[in-house]
Amino acid sequence: MVGAAFGFGLATAALALAPTYASFAVLCIPVGLASLTMMTAANATIQMSTEPEMRGRVMSLYMMVFQGATPIGSPIVGWIGEQFGARWSIGIGSVTALLVSVGAGIWVLRHWHVQVRYRVATRPHLVVRYLDADDGAAVPVPAVRAARAEAERELDEQDTQARTTAA
């Protein structure tokens, strides 16, 4: 979800800088993809992490916040577009999306004890590991650091093995 938000920020930044109508139209595709990915992931996460008897109430609050922010943000974006132009309104929205996604990513890394690493061994791919205990209990910071160090060593060993077999 955080990755989709970051991708949305990047795609809208490219959209704000699009020099022609044709490039703008083509760049709308990744914006839509990132937007739908983010909305679907958020919706699924909220529904799957909520008790069944509370799901309706929680989803109503989620939709109220999701759709209810429009009356607040739309006049601001409209004013920016009127004063500075459409590119600026898209660009400022892009900067906002990037800042929020980076902030959320930092929060996730600190509080959810996940490790994200991009590997370029035989083929590029993204590795995400959850480092908490099996029972889901909070792990003390030194234990998290030790688990991260161990995961780093394992990934480094896998990279080394992949390079030697590829060579």
KETIKE-252147 format. One line per field, with one value per residue: chain; z, y, x of N, C-alpha, C, O, CB in turn; residue number from 1. Coordinates in Angstrom, 1 decimal. Last residue first. Glycine has a CB too. Example, Ala and Ser with C-alpha at 12.3 -4.5 7.8 and 13.67 -1.06 7.14 Angstrom:
BEGIN
unit: A:A
n_Z: 7.1:7.8
n_Y: -2.2:-5.7
n_X: 12.8:13.2
ca_Z: 7.1:7.8
ca_Y: -1.1:-4.5
ca_X: 13.7:12.3
c_Z: 7.9:7.8
c_Y: 0.0:-3.3
c_X: 12.9:13.2
o_Z: 8.0:8.5
o_Y: 1.1:-3.3
o_X: 13.4:14.2
cb_Z: 5.7:9.0
cb_Y: -0.6:-4.5
cb_X: 14.1:11.3
pos: 2:1
//
This chain:
BEGIN
unit: A:A:A:A:A:A:A:A:A:A:A:A:A:A:A:A:A:A:A:A:A:A:A:A:A:A:A:A:A:A:A:A:A:A:A:A:A:A:A:A:A:A:A:A:A:A:A:A:A:A:A:A:A:A:A:A:A:A:A:A:A:A:A:A:A:A:A:A:A:A:A:A:A:A:A:A:A:A:A:A:A:A:A:A:A:A:A:A:A:A:A:A:A:A:A:A:A:A:A:A:A:A:A:A:A:A:A:A:A:A:A:A:A:A:A:A:A:A:A:A:A:A:A:A:A:A:A:A:A:A:A:A:A:A:A:A:A:A:A:A:A:A:A:A:A:A:A:A:A:A:A:A:A:A:A:A:A:A:A:A:A:A:A:A:A:A:A
n_Z: -12.7:-11.3:-9.0:-7.9:-7.5:-5.7:-3.5:-2.9:-2.3:0.0:1.7:1.9:3.2:5.7:6.6:6.9:9.0:11.0:11.3:12.1:14.5:15.9:15.9:17.5:19.9:20.5:20.7:21.4:19.6:20.4:19.0:17.1:17.3:16.0:16.1:13.1:10.5:7.3:4.3:0.9:-2.0:-5.4:-8.1:-11.0:-11.3:-9.9:-8.2:-6.9:-4.6:-2.2:0.8:3.9:6.8:9.6:12.0:12.4:13.1:11.2:8.7:9.0:9.1:6.5:5.1:5.8:4.7:2.0:1.7:2.2:0.0:-2.2:-1.9:-2.1:-4.7:-6.1:-5.5:-6.8:-9.5:-9.9:-9.6:-11.6:-13.9:-13.9:-12.2:-10.2:-9.5:-10.1:-8.7:-6.1:-6.0:-6.2:-3.9:-2.1:-2.7:-2.2:0.5:1.7:0.2:0.5:2.8:2.6:1.5:3.7:5.9:5.2:4.8:7.5:8.7:7.3:8.2:10.9:10.6:9.3:11.2:13.6:13.2:12.2:13.0:10.6:8.6:6.2:5.8:5.6:3.4:1.3:1.2:0.5:-2.0:-3.5:-3.4:-4.7:-7.2:-8.2:-8.3:-10.1:-12.4:-12.8:-13.4:-15.7:-17.4:-17.8:-19.6:-22.0:-21.7:-21.7:-24.3:-25.6:-24.8:-23.5:-21.2:-17.9:-15.2:-14.0:-14.5:-12.8:-10.5:-10.7:-10.3:-7.7:-6.3:-6.9:-5.7:-3.0:-2.9:-3.4:-1.0:0.8:0.0
n_Y: -17.2:-18.1:-19.1:-16.7:-15.2:-16.8:-16.7:-13.9:-13.8:-15.5:-13.9:-11.7:-12.8:-13.5:-10.9:-9.8:-11.4:-10.6:-7.9:-8.3:-9.5:-7.5:-5.5:-6.9:-7.0:-4.3:-3.7:-6.6:-7.2:-7.9:-10.9:-12.8:-15.3:-15.2:-11.8:-9.9:-9.3:-10.0:-8.9:-8.7:-8.0:-7.6:-8.3:-9.0:-12.1:-12.8:-10.0:-7.6:-6.7:-4.5:-5.0:-4.3:-5.6:-4.6:-3.6:-1.7:0.6:1.4:0.9:2.6:5.1:5.2:5.1:7.5:9.3:8.6:9.3:12.0:12.9:12.1:13.5:16.2:16.1:15.8:18.2:19.8:19.0:19.6:22.4:23.0:22.4:24.3:27.4:29.3:29.9:27.6:25.6:26.5:26.2:23.5:22.6:23.7:22.5:19.7:19.1:19.1:17.4:15.0:13.7:11.8:9.5:8.6:9.0:7.3:4.9:4.4:4.2:2.0:0.1:-0.1:-1.1:-3.6:-5.0:-6.0:-8.7:-9.5:-7.3:-6.4:-7.0:-7.1:-4.4:-3.1:-4.4:-3.7:-0.9:-0.8:-2.1:-0.4:2.0:1.2:0.4:2.7:4.3:2.9:3.0:5.8:6.4:4.8:6.3:8.9:9.0:9.2:11.9:13.3:12.7:14.1:16.8:17.4:17.3:16.6:17.2:15.9:13.2:12.9:13.1:10.9:8.9:9.5:9.0:6.3:5.2:5.7:4.1:1.6:1.4:1.2:-1.2
n_X: 27.8:25.6:26.7:27.7:25.3:23.9:25.7:25.4:22.6:22.7:24.3:22.6:20.4:21.7:22.4:19.8:18.9:20.6:19.8:17.2:17.6:18.9:16.9:15.0:16.4:16.5:13.6:11.5:8.5:5.1:3.8:3.3:4.4:6.8:8.2:9.0:9.8:8.9:10.4:10.5:12.3:12.0:14.3:16.2:18.0:20.3:20.3:19.4:16.9:15.9:14.1:12.7:11.5:9.5:8.3:6.4:7.8:9.7:8.5:6.2:7.4:8.5:6.1:4.9:6.8:6.4:3.7:3.8:5.5:4.0:1.6:2.7:3.7:1.2:-0.1:1.6:1.1:-1.6:-1.3:0.5:-1.0:-3.1:-2.3:-2.4:-5.1:-6.5:-5.1:-5.5:-8.2:-8.5:-7.2:-9.1:-11.5:-10.7:-10.2:-12.8:-14.4:-12.8:-12.9:-14.9:-13.9:-12.3:-14.0:-16.1:-14.9:-14.2:-16.7:-17.6:-15.8:-16.6:-19.2:-18.7:-17.0:-17.6:-17.9:-15.3:-12.6:-10.2:-8.4:-9.8:-10.6:-8.1:-7.0:-8.9:-8.5:-5.8:-5.8:-7.4:-6.0:-3.6:-4.5:-5.6:-3.2:-1.6:-3.3:-3.5:-0.8:-0.3:-2.1:-1.4:0.6:-0.9:-1.8:0.7:1.5:-0.5:-0.2:3.2:4.8:4.3:4.5:2.4:3.1:5.3:3.8:2.1:4.1:5.0:2.6:2.1:4.4:3.6:1.3:2.4:4.0:1.9:0.8
ca_Z: -13.4:-12.6:-9.9:-8.3:-8.4:-7.0:-4.1:-3.3:-3.4:-1.2:1.3:1.3:1.9:4.8:6.3:6.0:7.6:10.6:10.9:10.8:13.5:15.7:15.2:16.1:19.2:20.3:19.7:21.8:19.9:20.1:20.1:16.8:18.0:15.4:16.6:14.5:11.5:8.5:5.4:2.1:-0.9:-4.1:-7.4:-10.0:-11.8:-11.3:-8.3:-8.3:-4.9:-3.6:0.1:2.4:6.1:8.3:12.0:12.0:14.0:12.6:9.0:8.9:10.2:7.7:4.9:6.2:6.1:2.6:1.5:3.0:1.4:-2.0:-2.0:-0.9:-3.6:-6.2:-5.0:-5.4:-8.9:-9.9:-8.7:-10.2:-13.7:-13.6:-13.4:-10.7:-9.3:-10.6:-10.2:-6.7:-5.8:-7.2:-5.2:-2.0:-2.9:-3.5:-0.4:2.2:0.4:-0.8:2.7:3.3:0.6:2.3:5.9:5.5:3.6:6.4:9.1:7.2:6.8:10.5:11.3:8.7:9.8:13.6:13.7:11.3:13.4:11.4:10.0:6.7:6.0:6.7:4.6:1.7:1.5:1.8:-0.8:-3.2:-2.9:-3.3:-6.3:-7.9:-7.5:-8.7:-11.8:-12.5:-12.3:-14.4:-17.2:-16.9:-18.2:-21.7:-21.8:-20.5:-23.2:-25.8:-24.5:-24.6:-22.1:-19.2:-16.1:-13.9:-15.2:-14.3:-10.7:-10.8:-11.6:-8.9:-6.2:-7.3:-7.1:-3.6:-2.7:-4.3:-2.3:0.9:0.0
ca_Y: -17.0:-17.4:-20.0:-17.7:-14.7:-16.6:-18.0:-14.5:-13.1:-15.9:-15.2:-11.5:-12.3:-14.5:-11.9:-9.2:-11.4:-12.0:-8.3:-7.6:-10.2:-8.7:-5.3:-6.5:-8.3:-5.0:-3.1:-5.4:-7.6:-6.9:-10.0:-11.5:-15.1:-15.9:-13.2:-10.1:-9.8:-9.6:-9.9:-8.1:-8.9:-7.0:-8.5:-8.0:-11.2:-13.3:-11.2:-7.7:-7.6:-4.7:-4.9:-4.3:-5.3:-5.3:-4.5:-3.1:0.0:1.5:0.3:1.1:4.6:5.3:4.1:6.2:9.3:8.4:7.9:11.2:13.1:11.5:12.1:15.7:16.3:14.8:16.9:19.9:18.9:18.2:21.6:23.2:21.7:22.9:26.5:29.0:30.9:28.8:25.5:26.4:27.6:24.4:22.2:24.1:23.9:20.2:19.3:20.0:18.8:15.7:14.6:13.0:10.4:8.5:9.7:8.7:5.6:4.4:5.3:3.3:0.4:0.3:0.2:-2.6:-4.6:-4.6:-8.0:-9.5:-8.4:-6.0:-6.8:-8.3:-5.5:-2.7:-4.4:-5.1:-1.5:-0.2:-2.6:-1.8:1.9:1.8:-0.5:1.6:4.7:3.1:1.8:5.0:7.1:4.5:4.9:8.7:8.9:8.0:10.8:13.3:12.2:12.7:16.1:17.4:18.4:16.1:17.6:17.4:13.8:12.8:14.1:12.2:9.0:9.6:10.3:7.3:5.1:6.3:5.5:2.1:1.4:2.4:0.0
ca_X: 29.1:25.4:26.1:28.6:26.3:23.3:25.5:26.7:23.2:21.9:24.7:23.9:20.2:21.1:23.4:20.8:18.2:20.6:21.2:17.5:16.9:19.6:18.1:14.7:16.0:17.7:14.4:12.3:9.8:6.1:4.1:2.9:3.1:5.7:8.1:8.4:10.8:8.4:10.4:10.0:12.2:11.8:13.1:15.8:16.9:20.0:21.2:19.7:18.0:15.8:15.4:12.5:12.7:9.6:9.5:6.0:6.8:10.1:9.8:6.1:6.7:9.4:7.2:4.3:6.5:7.7:4.2:3.0:5.8:5.3:1.6:2.0:4.6:2.3:-0.7:1.6:2.4:-1.2:-2.2:0.8:0.2:-3.4:-2.4:-1.1:-4.0:-6.9:-5.2:-4.1:-7.6:-9.1:-6.6:-7.6:-11.4:-11.0:-9.1:-11.8:-14.9:-12.9:-11.8:-15.2:-14.7:-11.9:-12.7:-16.4:-15.4:-13.1:-15.7:-18.4:-15.8:-15.2:-18.9:-19.6:-16.5:-17.3:-19.1:-16.5:-13.5:-11.3:-7.9:-9.2:-11.6:-9.0:-6.3:-8.7:-9.8:-6.3:-5.0:-7.8:-7.3:-3.6:-3.7:-6.4:-4.4:-1.2:-2.8:-4.7:-1.5:0.3:-2.2:-2.5:1.0:-0.1:-2.7:-0.2:2.3:-0.3:-1.4:2.2:4.9:4.1:5.6:2.5:1.9:5.5:4.8:1.5:3.3:5.9:3.3:1.2:4.2:4.8:1.2:1.5:4.6:2.8:0.0
c_Z: -14.0:-13.4:-11.3:-9.2:-8.9:-8.0:-5.5:-4.0:-3.9:-2.4:0.1:0.9:1.2:3.4:5.4:5.6:6.6:9.2:10.4:10.3:12.1:14.6:14.9:15.3:17.7:19.5:19.5:20.7:20.3:20.5:19.7:17.9:17.8:16.1:16.0:14.8:12.9:9.6:6.6:3.1:0.3:-3.1:-6.0:-9.4:-10.7:-12.0:-9.8:-8.4:-6.4:-4.0:-1.3:1.8:4.6:7.7:10.7:11.8:13.6:13.5:10.5:9.2:10.2:8.9:6.1:6.1:6.6:4.1:2.1:2.9:2.4:-0.5:-1.7:-0.8:-2.3:-5.0:-5.1:-4.8:-7.4:-9.3:-8.7:-9.3:-12.2:-13.3:-12.9:-12.0:-10.1:-10.6:-10.8:-8.2:-6.4:-7.2:-6.3:-3.4:-2.9:-3.7:-1.7:1.2:1.0:-0.6:1.4:3.2:1.3:1.4:4.4:5.4:3.9:5.2:8.0:7.6:6.5:9.1:10.9:9.3:9.2:12.2:13.7:11.9:12.6:11.8:11.0:8.2:6.6:6.9:5.8:3.1:2.0:2.2:0.5:-2.1:-2.6:-2.7:-4.9:-7.0:-7.2:-7.8:-10.4:-11.9:-11.9:-13.2:-15.9:-16.6:-17.3:-20.2:-21.5:-20.5:-21.9:-24.7:-24.6:-24.1:-23.2:-20.2:-17.5:-14.9:-15.2:-15.0:-12.2:-11.0:-11.8:-10.2:-7.4:-7.3:-7.7:-5.1:-3.2:-4.2:-3.4:-0.5:0.0
c_Y: -18.2:-17.2:-19.4:-18.8:-15.8:-16.1:-17.8:-15.8:-13.6:-15.1:-15.7:-12.9:-12.1:-14.0:-13.0:-10.2:-10.8:-12.1:-9.7:-7.9:-9.6:-9.5:-6.5:-6.3:-8.0:-6.4:-3.9:-5.0:-6.4:-7.4:-9.0:-10.5:-13.7:-15.6:-13.9:-11.6:-10.0:-10.2:-9.3:-9.2:-8.2:-8.0:-7.8:-8.4:-10.2:-12.5:-11.7:-8.8:-7.6:-5.5:-5.2:-4.1:-5.4:-4.8:-5.3:-4.1:-1.4:0.7:0.3:0.4:3.1:4.8:4.0:5.1:8.0:8.4:7.6:9.7:12.2:11.7:11.5:14.2:15.8:14.9:15.8:18.7:18.9:18.0:20.2:22.5:21.8:22.1:25.1:28.0:30.6:29.9:26.8:26.4:27.6:25.7:23.1:23.8:24.4:21.7:19.9:20.2:19.7:17.1:15.4:14.1:11.7:9.5:9.7:9.5:7.1:5.2:5.5:4.4:1.8:0.8:0.8:-1.2:-3.5:-4.1:-6.5:-8.7:-8.3:-7.2:-6.4:-8.2:-6.7:-3.8:-4.1:-5.2:-2.9:-0.8:-2.0:-2.4:0.5:1.7:-0.1:0.6:3.6:3.5:1.9:3.7:6.2:5.2:4.5:7.2:8.8:7.9:9.4:12.2:12.2:12.1:14.6:16.6:18.5:17.3:17.2:17.9:15.3:13.4:14.1:13.3:10.4:9.7:10.5:8.7:6.1:6.3:6.3:3.6:2.0:2.5:1.3
c_X: 29.6:26.7:25.8:28.0:27.3:24.4:24.9:26.5:24.5:22.4:24.0:24.5:21.6:20.9:22.9:21.9:19.1:20.0:21.3:18.9:17.1:18.9:18.9:15.9:15.7:17.5:15.8:13.2:10.7:7.5:5.1:3.1:2.6:4.4:6.9:8.4:10.3:9.2:9.8:9.8:11.7:11.6:13.1:14.4:16.5:19.0:21.0:20.7:18.2:17.1:15.2:13.8:12.4:11.0:9.5:7.1:6.4:9.1:10.1:7.4:6.5:8.7:8.1:5.3:5.9:7.6:5.5:3.4:5.1:5.7:2.9:2.0:4.0:3.3:0.3:0.9:2.4:0.2:-1.9:-0.1:0.6:-2.1:-2.6:-1.1:-2.7:-5.8:-5.6:-4.1:-6.2:-8.5:-7.2:-7.0:-9.9:-11.0:-9.5:-10.7:-13.8:-13.4:-12.0:-14.1:-15.0:-12.6:-12.2:-15.1:-15.7:-13.7:-14.6:-17.5:-16.6:-15.2:-17.6:-19.3:-17.4:-17.0:-18.9:-17.7:-14.8:-12.1:-8.9:-8.7:-11.0:-10.1:-7.3:-8.0:-9.7:-7.6:-5.4:-7.0:-7.8:-5.0:-3.8:-5.8:-5.3:-2.3:-2.4:-4.3:-2.7:-0.3:-1.5:-2.7:-0.2:0.2:-2.1:-1.2:1.5:0.5:-1.2:0.9:3.8:4.0:5.4:3.5:2.0:4.3:5.2:2.6:2.7:5.2:4.2:1.8:3.2:4.8:2.4:1.3:3.7:3.6:0.9
o_Z: -14.6:-14.6:-12.3:-10.1:-10.0:-9.2:-6.5:-5.0:-5.1:-3.5:-0.8:-0.2:0.0:2.5:4.5:4.4:5.5:8.3:9.4:9.2:11.1:13.7:13.9:14.2:16.9:18.7:18.3:19.8:19.7:21.5:18.8:17.8:18.3:15.4:15.5:14.0:13.8:9.7:6.9:2.8:0.7:-3.2:-5.5:-10.1:-9.6:-13.2:-10.7:-8.8:-7.2:-3.7:-1.7:2.1:4.1:8.0:10.7:11.6:14.5:14.5:11.0:10.0:11.2:9.7:6.6:6.9:7.6:4.8:2.7:3.9:3.3:0.1:-0.9:0.2:-1.5:-4.4:-4.2:-3.7:-6.7:-8.5:-7.7:-8.3:-11.6:-12.4:-11.8:-12.7:-10.7:-11.5:-11.9:-8.8:-7.1:-8.2:-7.2:-3.9:-3.5:-4.7:-2.3:1.0:0.8:-1.2:1.3:3.5:0.6:0.6:4.0:4.9:3.0:4.7:7.7:7.0:5.7:8.7:10.6:8.6:8.6:12.0:13.9:11.1:12.3:11.0:12.1:8.9:7.4:8.0:6.8:3.9:3.0:3.3:1.5:-1.2:-1.5:-1.5:-4.0:-6.1:-6.0:-6.7:-9.5:-11.0:-10.7:-12.1:-15.0:-15.6:-16.1:-19.7:-20.8:-19.5:-21.0:-24.2:-23.8:-23.1:-23.6:-20.0:-18.4:-15.3:-16.2:-16.1:-12.8:-11.6:-12.9:-11.0:-8.0:-8.2:-8.7:-5.7:-3.8:-5.2:-4.3:-0.9:-0.7
o_Y: -18.1:-17.2:-20.1:-19.3:-15.9:-16.5:-18.5:-16.1:-13.8:-15.7:-16.3:-13.0:-12.4:-14.8:-13.5:-10.3:-11.4:-12.8:-10.0:-8.2:-10.3:-10.1:-6.7:-6.7:-8.8:-6.8:-4.1:-5.8:-5.4:-8.0:-9.3:-9.3:-13.3:-15.7:-13.2:-12.4:-10.3:-11.4:-8.1:-10.2:-7.2:-8.9:-7.6:-8.8:-10.7:-12.3:-11.1:-8.6:-7.7:-5.1:-6.2:-3.2:-6.4:-3.8:-6.5:-5.2:-2.1:0.2:-0.6:-0.6:2.5:4.0:3.0:4.2:7.4:7.6:6.6:9.0:11.7:10.8:10.5:13.6:15.2:13.9:14.9:18.2:18.2:17.1:19.5:21.9:20.8:21.2:24.7:27.9:31.5:30.7:27.2:27.0:28.5:26.4:23.5:24.6:25.3:22.2:20.6:21.3:20.9:18.0:16.5:15.2:12.7:10.3:10.8:10.7:7.9:6.1:6.6:5.5:2.5:1.8:1.9:-0.2:-2.6:-2.9:-5.7:-8.0:-7.2:-8.1:-6.0:-9.2:-7.4:-4.1:-4.8:-6.1:-3.3:-1.1:-2.8:-3.1:0.2:1.2:-0.9:0.0:3.4:3.1:1.1:3.2:6.0:4.6:3.8:6.9:8.5:6.8:8.6:11.5:11.3:11.0:13.8:15.9:19.6:18.2:17.5:19.1:16.0:14.1:15.2:14.3:10.9:10.5:11.6:9.5:6.7:7.3:7.4:4.4:2.7:3.6:2.2
o_X: 30.7:26.6:25.8:28.7:27.7:24.4:25.3:27.2:24.7:22.5:24.6:25.1:21.7:21.2:23.6:22.2:19.2:20.5:22.0:19.1:17.3:19.6:19.5:16.1:16.0:18.2:16.1:13.6:10.6:7.7:5.9:2.7:1.5:3.4:6.0:8.6:11.1:9.4:10.1:9.2:12.3:10.7:14.2:13.5:16.4:19.1:21.6:21.9:17.2:18.2:14.5:14.6:11.8:11.5:9.7:6.9:5.9:9.5:10.7:7.4:6.7:9.3:8.5:5.3:6.3:8.2:5.8:3.5:5.6:6.3:3.0:2.2:4.6:3.6:0.3:1.3:3.2:0.4:-1.9:0.4:1.1:-2.2:-2.3:-0.2:-2.1:-5.6:-5.1:-3.4:-5.8:-8.3:-6.5:-6.3:-9.5:-10.4:-8.6:-10.2:-13.9:-12.8:-11.3:-14.4:-15.2:-12.0:-11.7:-15.1:-15.6:-13.0:-14.3:-17.5:-16.2:-14.6:-17.5:-19.3:-16.8:-16.9:-19.8:-18.4:-15.3:-12.4:-8.6:-8.5:-11.7:-10.4:-7.3:-8.4:-10.3:-7.8:-5.5:-7.6:-8.4:-5.1:-4.0:-6.4:-5.7:-2.4:-2.8:-5.0:-3.0:-0.3:-2.2:-3.3:0.0:0.2:-2.6:-1.4:1.6:0.1:-1.7:1.0:3.4:3.2:6.3:3.4:1.6:4.5:5.3:2.3:2.6:5.5:4.3:1.6:3.4:5.1:2.3:1.2:4.2:3.8:0.6
cb_Z: -12.5:-12.4:-9.3:-7.0:-7.8:-6.9:-3.3:-2.0:-3.0:-0.9:2.5:2.3:1.9:5.4:7.6:6.6:7.7:11.6:12.1:11.0:13.8:17.0:16.1:16.0:19.9:21.6:20.0:23.1:18.6:20.9:21.3:16.4:19.5:15.5:18.2:14.6:11.5:8.7:5.7:1.8:-0.6:-4.2:-7.3:-10.6:-12.4:-11.2:-7.3:-8.8:-4.4:-4.4:0.8:2.0:6.5:7.3:13.2:10.7:14.1:13.0:8.2:7.4:10.3:7.9:3.6:5.2:6.5:2.2:0.0:2.7:1.8:-2.9:-3.3:-0.9:-3.5:-7.5:-5.9:-5.0:-9.5:-11.4:-9.1:-9.9:-14.6:-14.8:-14.3:-9.7:-7.9:-9.9:-10.5:-6.1:-4.3:-7.0:-5.5:-0.9:-1.8:-3.9:-0.6:3.5:1.2:-1.7:2.8:4.7:0.3:1.8:6.7:6.9:3.1:6.0:10.4:8.0:5.9:10.8:12.8:8.9:9.0:14.5:15.1:11.1:15.0:10.8:9.9:5.8:4.6:6.3:4.6:0.7:0.2:1.6:-1.0:-4.5:-3.8:-3.4:-6.8:-9.2:-8.3:-8.7:-12.7:-13.8:-12.7:-14.4:-18.4:-17.6:-17.9:-22.6:-23.2:-20.5:-23.0:-27.2:-25.3:-25.9:-22.8:-19.3:-15.6:-12.5:-14.5:-14.7:-9.9:-9.6:-11.6:-8.9:-4.9:-6.4:-7.5:-3.0:-1.2:-4.2:-2.7:2.0:1.2
cb_Y: -16.4:-16.1:-20.5:-18.4:-13.6:-15.6:-18.8:-14.6:-11.6:-15.6:-16.2:-10.8:-11.0:-14.9:-12.5:-7.9:-10.6:-12.9:-8.1:-6.1:-10.2:-9.6:-4.3:-5.3:-9.0:-5.3:-1.7:-5.8:-8.3:-5.6:-10.8:-11.5:-15.3:-17.4:-13.2:-9.5:-8.8:-10.0:-10.5:-7.4:-9.6:-5.9:-10.0:-6.6:-12.0:-14.7:-12.3:-6.3:-9.0:-3.4:-5.9:-3.1:-6.2:-4.9:-5.5:-3.0:0.9:2.9:0.9:0.8:5.3:6.8:4.3:5.9:10.5:9.6:7.5:11.3:14.6:12.2:11.6:16.3:17.8:14.9:16.5:21.2:19.9:17.7:21.9:24.7:22.2:22.3:26.7:28.3:31.0:29.3:24.5:25.2:28.0:24.4:20.7:23.3:24.6:19.7:17.9:19.3:18.9:14.9:13.9:12.7:9.7:7.1:9.0:8.8:4.9:3.0:4.9:3.2:-0.7:-0.8:0.0:-2.9:-5.8:-4.3:-8.5:-10.9:-8.3:-4.9:-5.7:-8.7:-5.8:-1.4:-3.4:-5.9:-1.5:1.4:-2.3:-2.6:2.6:3.3:-0.7:0.9:5.8:4.2:1.2:4.7:8.5:4.8:4.1:9.2:10.2:7.9:10.7:14.7:13.0:12.5:16.6:16.7:18.4:15.3:17.1:17.8:13.3:11.4:13.8:12.5:7.9:8.3:10.4:7.3:3.7:5.6:5.8:1.4:0.0:2.3:0.0
cb_X: 30.0:24.7:24.8:29.2:27.1:22.2:24.5:27.6:23.3:20.4:24.5:24.9:19.5:19.7:23.9:21.5:16.9:19.8:22.2:17.3:15.3:19.6:19.0:13.7:14.8:18.5:14.7:13.1:10.5:5.8:4.5:1.5:3.2:6.0:8.0:7.0:11.9:6.9:11.8:8.6:13.6:10.7:12.7:15.7:15.7:19.7:20.8:20.3:17.7:15.8:16.4:11.5:13.9:8.5:9.5:5.2:5.7:10.1:10.9:5.7:5.3:9.9:7.9:3.1:5.6:8.7:4.2:1.5:5.5:6.4:1.0:0.6:5.0:3.0:-1.9:0.8:3.3:-1.1:-3.7:0.8:1.4:-4.1:-1.2:-0.2:-3.7:-8.2:-6.2:-3.4:-7.6:-10.6:-6.9:-6.9:-12.1:-12.4:-8.5:-11.2:-16.1:-13.9:-10.5:-15.5:-16.0:-12.0:-11.6:-17.0:-16.7:-12.7:-15.1:-19.6:-16.4:-14.2:-19.0:-21.0:-16.5:-16.2:-19.4:-16.9:-13.9:-12.2:-6.8:-8.0:-12.2:-9.7:-5.2:-7.8:-10.7:-6.4:-3.5:-7.5:-8.3:-3.1:-2.3:-6.8:-5.2:-0.1:-1.7:-5.5:-1.9:1.8:-1.6:-3.8:1.8:1.1:-3.4:-1.0:3.6:0.4:-2.5:2.7:6.2:2.8:6.9:2.8:0.7:5.7:6.1:0.7:2.3:6.8:4.0:0.0:3.8:6.1:1.0:0.1:5.1:3.8:-0.9
pos: 167:166:165:164:163:162:161:160:159:158:157:156:155:154:153:152:151:150:149:148:147:146:145:144:143:142:141:140:139:138:137:136:135:134:133:132:131:130:129:128:127:126:125:124:123:122:121:120:119:118:117:116:115:114:113:112:111:110:109:108:107:106:105:104:103:102:101:100:99:98:97:96:95:94:93:92:91:90:89:88:87:86:85:84:83:82:81:80:79:78:77:76:75:74:73:72:71:70:69:68:67:66:65:64:63:62:61:60:59:58:57:56:55:54:53:52:51:50:49:48:47:46:45:44:43:42:41:40:39:38:37:36:35:34:33:32:31:30:29:28:27:26:25:24:23:22:21:20:19:18:17:16:15:14:13:12:11:10:9:8:7:6:5:4:3:2:1
//
